[in-house]
Amino acid sequence: MENKSALKKHLCQLEQMLLKPEIRSTDDFFESGNPGNIRHKKDCVDEGGLSIRKMTLYDFEINPLSEDVVLTTFRVKDDTRMQDTLRSSIWKFCDGRWQMFFHQGTLIKS
């Protein structure tokens, strides 16, 4: 596994890229979100679930689960919808690169 600081920076950059709808729709992942639905990439694209929003990622942390698997945890502020979410992702190192395997977002009540 890479240096933890470098890995944290790299995975944070990947998570930030995934906030962009044009990037997010290209990766094969599934998501558990509100109100408890499991959605695959195809569902998000077919249902129009990906929209352009102004979102900011903060409080980013990583938790290595094994040599090639990492859990990321963070918060996202959605200025468009005026809501915040707690988020987590599982990343696997496959074929020489980090790939998202799972993502979950939960609304934070104001």
C-alpha positions in Angstrom: 0.0 0.0 0.0 1.2 3.5 -0.8 2.3 6.0 1.9 -0.9 6.7 3.9 -0.7 10.5 3.4 -0.3 10.1 -0.4 -3.0 7.5 -0.6 -5.4 9.7 1.4 -4.7 12.6 -1.0 -5.2 10.4 -4.1 -8.4 8.8 -2.9 -9.8 12.2 -1.9 -9.1 13.5 -5.4 -10.9 10.5 -6.9 -13.9 11.1 -4.6 -14.0 14.8 -5.6 -14.0 13.7 -9.3 -16.9 11.4 -8.6 -19.0 14.4 -7.4 -19.1 15.4 -11.1 -21.9 13.7 -13.0 -19.9 13.2 -16.2 -17.3 11.3 -14.3 -19.5 9.4 -11.9 -21.6 7.9 -14.7 -18.5 6.2 -16.2 -17.6 4.0 -13.3 -19.3 0.7 -12.4 -20.4 1.0 -8.8 -23.5 0.6 -6.7 -24.8 2.9 -4.1 -27.0 2.6 -1.0 -28.7 5.9 -0.3 -31.9 7.5 0.9 -34.4 6.2 1.5 -32.5 3.0 1.7 -32.5 2.0 -2.0 -29.7 0.2 -3.7 -28.8 1.8 -7.0 -26.4 0.7 -9.7 -24.7 3.0 -12.1 -27.2 2.1 -14.8 -30.1 3.0 -12.5 -28.6 6.5 -11.8 -28.2 7.2 -15.5 -31.6 5.7 -16.6 -33.5 7.4 -13.9 -31.8 10.8 -14.4 -30.5 10.6 -10.9 -27.3 12.3 -11.9 -27.6 16.1 -12.0 -25.3 19.1 -12.0 -25.0 20.4 -8.5 -22.5 22.5 -6.6 -21.0 20.1 -4.0 -18.1 20.4 -1.6 -16.3 17.4 0.0 -14.9 17.9 3.6 -13.8 15.9 6.7 -12.1 13.3 4.5 -10.5 10.2 6.2 -9.3 6.8 5.1 -9.4 3.5 7.0 -7.3 0.7 5.4 -9.1 -2.6 5.6 -6.4 -4.6 3.9 -3.4 -4.1 1.7 -5.6 -3.4 -1.3 -8.9 -2.3 0.2 -9.7 1.1 1.8 -12.8 2.6 3.4 -13.1 6.3 2.9 -15.4 8.5 5.1 -16.3 12.1 4.5 -19.1 14.7 4.3 -20.5 16.5 1.3 -22.2 19.9 1.3 -24.7 20.2 -1.5 -25.2 23.9 -2.0 -27.7 23.3 -4.8 -30.1 21.2 -2.6 -29.1 22.9 0.6 -28.3 19.7 2.4 -25.3 17.8 3.8 -24.6 14.1 3.6 -22.3 11.6 5.5 -20.6 9.4 2.9 -18.4 6.3 2.8 -16.9 4.3 0.0 -14.9 1.1 -0.4 -12.0 1.3 -2.8 -10.1 -1.7 -4.2 -6.7 -1.7 -5.9 -7.4 -3.6 -9.1 -5.4 -3.8 -12.3 -2.9 -1.2 -11.1 -5.4 1.5 -10.0 -7.9 2.3 -7.3 -11.5 1.5 -8.2 -14.7 2.2 -6.3 -16.5 -0.9 -5.3 -19.3 0.5 -3.1 -20.6 3.9 -2.0 -23.2 5.1 0.6 -24.6 8.5 1.3 -26.9 9.4 4.3 -28.6 12.8 4.7 -27.6 14.8 7.8 -30.7 16.3 9.4 -30.4 20.0 10.1 
